[in-house]
Amino acid sequence: MSVLKYLLQKEFRQIFRDPAILRIIFMMPALQLIIIPMAADFEVRNVNLAVADHDHSAYAQQMVQKIKSSGYFKLIHYSSTYQDALKNIESDKADVVLEIPSNFEKNIIREDHTSLFIAVNAVNGMKANLGAAYLQSIIQDYNNQIRLKWIQFPKIPPQTNIEVTVSNWFNPMLNYKYFMVPAVLATLLTMVGSFLTALNIVREKEIGTIEQINVTPIKKYHFILGKLIPFWILGLVVLTIGLIIMRFFYQIHPIGNILVVYFFAAIYLLCVLGLGLLISTYADTQQQAMLISFFLLMIFILLGGLFTPIDSMPSWVQKLTWFNPVSYFIDVVRMVVLKGSGLSDIKNHIFIIVGFAIFLNSWAVWNYKKTN
């Protein structure tokens, strides 16, 4: 224990002696947690709309006004010809073109039906799909209003009317930040833990101190623990800073017990720190360690369910996520913060992460060559 104590003292002095490392550990995750959820907004707004109105009737004006007042669309062009409206899509000024045919009001009143044409700029597929879906929903709602105004139902309806009431559990207002911020926090904790530990042993190699350590009677597991424990403690500090930002900046109050998050994070940090240490035993320079870490983290993040639901991925990709520790941590943080899950609900996640931690750290200890 005395050997490990001296190694820990050395590591903490080395960490706090370098102000750049302190900024990376504390300032970088805090700034990213504030900025990234603001930019990664799943809710598409300000869809640029161009309207080609061939009718210019009161009904057409009411529909356009309803679309504008929805808050999702911004009318940037209004004309009487489709070609003028289409030029706005060709110049990337508009995302959607709505063409209102002539006799629009007449067909609604006399024929009980009419047709509209929607042209969508599909260069940005996500914005195009959501914009078209929003527009169709608004038009459908406007259509229902007209039907209620003109159709007189008898006292006894001729057919059964089904009314559907929607209740959103765990995130009633569908606020994307409640879903995104916990996942971003899990991702940042992964990046900090794996990057710093991946560079740690490699830095010892580059400055030459690794040779001095190798000629000492220090055991391999002592050396690995001396590298792992300081960053494990600092990782929990980063988690605390992230939870404070989540609570006071985003007003997200976890429904579940926050100690469950700390318990799982303590195990998870052993996993990602072991991954970083394993990378550092293979890399000879800090550049190599950073490139390997960046390669693995990009895969882990994209397959972690941060931006794309895992259930929407191809079946063979979903099988790959079984070996992605990031996906388990993101899932657990969301479960505890939004659903109020306890240890019994995440027991399978705990067993899997414990297995990852044992495997990666054992591999790191075995692979570290203590040679002169």
C-alpha positions in Angstrom: 0.0 0.0 0.0 2.9 2.4 0.7 4.1 1.9 -2.9 0.6 2.7 -4.3 0.4 5.7 -2.0 3.7 7.2 -3.3 2.5 6.6 -6.9 -0.8 8.4 -6.3 1.0 11.3 -4.8 3.3 11.5 -7.8 0.3 11.4 -10.2 -1.7 14.0 -8.4 1.3 16.4 -8.3 2.0 15.8 -11.9 -1.7 16.5 -12.8 -2.1 19.7 -10.8 1.3 20.9 -11.9 0.1 21.2 -15.5 -2.6 23.9 -15.9 -3.4 22.7 -19.4 -4.6 19.3 -18.0 -6.7 21.1 -15.4 -8.4 23.2 -18.0 -9.1 20.1 -20.1 -10.5 18.2 -17.1 -12.8 20.9 -15.7 -13.4 23.7 -18.2 -13.8 21.7 -21.4 -16.6 19.4 -20.3 -18.5 22.3 -18.6 -18.4 24.4 -21.8 -19.3 21.5 -24.0 -22.2 20.6 -21.8 -23.5 24.1 -22.1 -22.9 24.5 -25.9 -23.6 21.1 -27.4 -27.2 20.6 -26.3 -28.0 24.1 -27.6 -26.7 23.1 -31.0 -27.9 19.5 -31.2 -31.5 20.5 -31.4 -33.8 17.7 -32.6 -36.7 20.1 -33.0 -36.7 21.7 -36.4 -38.0 25.3 -36.5 -37.8 28.2 -38.9 -38.4 26.1 -41.9 -38.3 28.6 -44.9 -41.6 28.4 -46.8 -42.4 29.7 -50.3 -46.0 29.8 -51.3 -47.4 29.8 -54.9 -51.0 31.0 -54.5 -53.1 30.7 -57.6 -56.4 31.3 -55.8 -55.9 34.3 -53.5 -59.1 33.5 -51.7 -60.0 33.9 -48.1 -59.6 30.2 -47.4 -56.2 30.2 -48.9 -55.2 33.2 -46.8 -56.4 31.6 -43.7 -54.4 28.4 -44.3 -51.2 30.4 -45.0 -51.8 32.4 -41.8 -52.3 29.2 -39.8 -49.0 27.8 -41.2 -47.2 31.0 -40.3 -48.6 31.1 -36.7 -47.6 27.6 -36.0 -44.0 28.7 -35.1 -42.4 26.1 -37.3 -42.4 28.0 -40.6 -41.1 31.3 -41.8 -42.7 32.7 -45.0 -39.9 34.1 -47.2 -41.7 34.2 -50.5 -45.3 34.7 -51.7 -46.2 34.8 -55.4 -48.8 33.7 -57.9 -46.6 31.3 -60.0 -45.0 28.1 -59.1 -41.8 28.8 -61.0 -41.1 31.9 -59.0 -41.5 29.9 -55.8 -39.3 27.1 -57.1 -36.4 29.4 -57.7 -36.2 29.9 -54.0 -35.5 26.2 -53.5 -32.9 26.2 -56.3 -31.1 29.1 -54.6 -31.4 27.4 -51.2 -33.5 30.2 -49.8 -36.5 28.0 -49.2 -36.9 24.6 -47.8 -40.5 23.9 -48.8 -42.8 25.2 -51.6 -46.6 25.0 -51.1 -48.7 25.4 -54.3 -52.3 26.4 -53.8 -54.3 25.7 -57.0 -56.8 28.0 -58.6 -60.4 27.4 -57.5 -59.1 26.2 -54.1 -62.0 27.8 -52.1 -64.6 26.9 -54.7 -63.6 23.2 -54.8 -63.7 23.0 -51.0 -67.2 24.6 -50.7 -68.8 23.0 -53.8 -66.9 19.8 -54.4 -65.9 19.0 -50.8 -62.4 18.2 -51.8 -59.3 19.8 -53.3 -55.6 19.1 -53.8 -52.4 20.9 -52.7 -48.9 20.4 -54.0 -45.8 20.4 -51.7 -42.2 20.5 -53.1 -39.4 19.9 -50.5 -35.7 20.6 -50.7 -34.3 17.2 -49.8 -30.6 18.2 -49.7 -31.0 18.2 -45.9 -33.1 15.1 -45.6 -33.9 15.4 -41.9 -35.1 19.0 -42.2 -37.1 18.1 -45.4 -38.9 15.2 -43.8 -39.8 17.0 -40.6 -40.8 20.2 -42.5 -43.1 18.2 -44.8 -44.6 16.3 -41.9 -45.2 19.5 -39.9 -46.9 21.1 -43.0 -49.1 18.1 -43.7 -50.2 18.0 -40.0 -51.1 21.7 -40.0 -53.0 21.3 -43.3 -54.8 18.3 -41.9 -55.8 20.3 -38.8 -57.0 23.1 -41.0 -59.0 20.6 -43.0 -60.7 19.3 -39.9 -61.7 22.9 -38.9 -63.4 23.4 -42.2 -65.2 20.1 -41.9 -66.5 21.0 -38.5 -67.7 24.4 -39.9 -69.5 23.1 -42.9 -70.7 19.6 -42.1 -73.8 19.4 -40.0 -73.9 16.2 -38.0 -77.3 14.8 -37.0 -78.1 14.3 -33.3 -77.3 10.6 -33.6 -74.0 10.2 -35.5 -74.2 7.8 -38.5 -70.9 6.2 -37.5 -68.7 5.8 -34.4 -66.3 8.6 -33.7 -62.9 7.6 -32.1 -61.1 10.2 -30.1 -57.4 9.6 -29.4 -55.8 11.2 -26.3 -52.0 11.2 -26.2 -50.1 11.2 -22.9 -46.3 11.6 -23.0 -44.7 9.7 -20.1 -41.3 10.7 -18.5 -41.0 13.8 -20.8 -44.5 15.3 -20.9 -43.5 18.5 -22.8 -41.3 16.6 -25.3 -38.4 18.9 -24.3 -35.4 17.6 -26.3 -32.9 18.9 -23.7 -34.3 16.5 -21.1 -33.4 13.7 -23.5 -30.1 15.2 -24.9 -28.3 16.7 -21.9 -27.9 13.4 -19.8 -26.6 11.6 -22.9 -24.1 14.4 -23.7 -22.9 14.3 -20.0 -22.3 10.6 -20.4 -20.4 11.1 -23.6 -18.2 13.9 -22.2 -17.3 11.8 -19.2 -16.3 9.0 -21.6 -14.1 11.4 -23.7 -12.3 12.9 -20.7 -11.6 9.5 -19.0 -10.4 7.7 -22.1 -8.4 10.6 -23.7 -6.5 11.5 -20.5 -5.6 8.0 -19.5 -4.6 7.1 -23.1 -2.1 9.9 -23.1 -0.8 9.3 -19.6 1.5 6.3 -20.0 2.6 7.5 -23.5 3.6 10.8 -22.0 5.9 8.9 -19.5 7.4 7.1 -22.5 8.1 10.4 -24.4 9.7 12.3 -21.5 11.7 9.2 -20.5 10.4 8.7 -17.0 9.0 5.3 -17.9 12.5 3.9 -18.0 13.1 5.0 -14.4 9.9 3.4 -13.3 10.7 0.2 -15.1 13.9 -0.4 -13.2 12.2 0.0 -9.8 10.6 -3.0 -8.0 7.1 -1.6 -8.6 4.6 -4.3 -9.7 2.7 -3.9 -12.9 -0.7 -3.7 -11.2 0.7 -1.1 -8.8 1.7 1.0 -11.8 -1.7 0.6 -13.5 -3.6 1.4 -10.3 -1.5 4.5 -9.8 -2.4 5.7 -13.2 -6.1 4.7 -13.0 -7.2 5.9 -9.5 -6.4 9.7 -9.9 -8.4 9.9 -13.1 -11.2 7.8 -11.6 -11.5 10.4 -8.8 -11.3 13.3 -11.2 -13.9 11.7 -13.4 -16.4 11.7 -10.5 -15.6 15.4 -10.0 -16.4 16.0 -13.7 -19.7 14.1 -13.3 -20.5 16.3 -10.3 -19.9 19.5 -12.3 -22.0 18.2 -15.1 -24.9 17.3 -12.8 -24.7 20.8 -11.3 -24.9 22.4 -14.8 -27.8 20.1 -15.7 -29.7 21.1 -12.6 -29.1 24.9 -12.5 -28.5 25.8 -16.1 -31.0 23.5 -17.8 -33.4 23.1 -14.8 -33.4 19.3 -15.2 -34.2 17.7 -11.8 -33.5 14.0 -11.8 -36.6 11.9 -10.9 -34.5 9.0 -9.6 -31.9 8.8 -6.9 -28.7 10.6 -8.1 -26.6 8.2 -6.0 -27.6 5.5 -8.5 -25.9 7.5 -11.3 -22.8 7.9 -9.1 -22.7 4.2 -8.4 -22.9 3.2 -12.0 -20.5 6.0 -13.1 -17.9 4.7 -10.6 -18.0 1.3 -12.3 -18.2 2.8 -15.8 -15.2 5.0 -15.2 -13.1 1.9 -14.4 -14.2 0.6 -17.8 -13.3 3.7 -19.9 -10.1 4.3 -17.9 -9.1 0.7 -18.5 -9.7 1.3 -22.2 -7.5 4.4 -22.2 -4.8 2.6 -20.3 -5.0 -0.3 -22.8 -4.5 2.1 -25.7 -1.5 3.7 -24.0 0.2 0.4 -23.6 0.1 -0.1 -27.4 0.9 3.5 -28.5 4.4 4.8 -28.6 3.6 8.5 -29.0 0.8 10.8 -27.9 -0.2 11.3 -31.5 -0.8 7.6 -31.9 -2.8 7.4 -28.7 -5.0 10.4 -29.7 -5.7 9.0 -33.1 -6.6 5.5 -31.8 -8.8 7.1 -29.0 -10.5 9.4 -31.5 -11.2 6.4 -33.9 -12.7 4.3 -31.1 -14.7 7.1 -29.5 -16.3 8.2 -32.8 -17.6 4.6 -33.2 -18.7 4.4 -29.6 -20.6 7.8 -29.7 -22.3 7.2 -33.1 -23.4 3.7 -31.9 -24.3 4.9 -28.4 -27.8 6.2 -29.2 -26.8 9.8 -28.6 -28.1 11.1 -32.0 -29.8 8.1 -33.5 -32.0 5.6 -31.7 -30.4 2.2 -31.5 -33.7 0.5 -32.5 -33.6 2.4 -35.8 -30.2 1.0 -36.8 -29.8 -2.1 -39.0 -30.0 -5.3 -37.1 -26.3 -6.1 -37.6 -25.3 -2.6 -36.2 -27.6 -3.2 -33.2 -25.6 -6.3 -32.4 -22.4 -4.2 -32.4 -23.9 -1.9 -29.8 -23.9 -4.8 -27.4 -20.1 -4.3 -27.2 -20.3 -0.5 -26.8 -20.0 0.5 -23.1 -21.1 4.1 -24.0 -24.6 2.9 -25.0 -25.2 1.4 -21.6 -24.1 4.5 -19.7 -26.3 6.8 -21.9 -29.2 4.4 -21.3 -28.7 4.4 -17.5 -28.4 8.2 -17.1 -31.6 8.7 -19.1 -33.4 6.0 -17.2 -32.5 7.5 -13.8 -33.0 11.1 -14.7 -36.2 10.8 -16.7 -37.8 7.6 -15.4 -36.6 7.4 -11.9 -35.1 3.9 -12.3 -33.3 2.3 -9.4 -30.6 -0.3 -9.1 -33.0 -3.2 -9.7 -33.9 -1.6 -13.1 -30.3 -1.3 -14.2 -28.8 -4.5 -12.8 -28.2 -6.0 -16.2 -26.3 -2.8 -17.3 -24.2 -3.1 -14.1 -23.2 -6.7 -14.7 -22.2 -5.9 -18.3 -20.1 -2.9 -17.4 -18.4 -4.8 -14.6 -17.5 -7.4 -17.2 -16.1 -4.7 -19.5 -14.1 -3.2 -16.7 -12.5 -6.5 -15.6 -11.7 -7.4 -19.2 -10.2 -4.1 -20.3 -8.1 -3.5 -17.1 -6.9 -7.1 -17.0 -5.8 -6.7 -20.6 -4.0 -3.4 -19.8 -2.1 -5.0 -16.9 -1.2 -8.0 -19.0 -0.1 -6.0 -22.0 2.0 -3.5 -20.0 5.6 -4.7 -20.6 7.8 -3.7 -17.6 11.1 -3.9 -19.4 14.2 -1.7 -19.2 
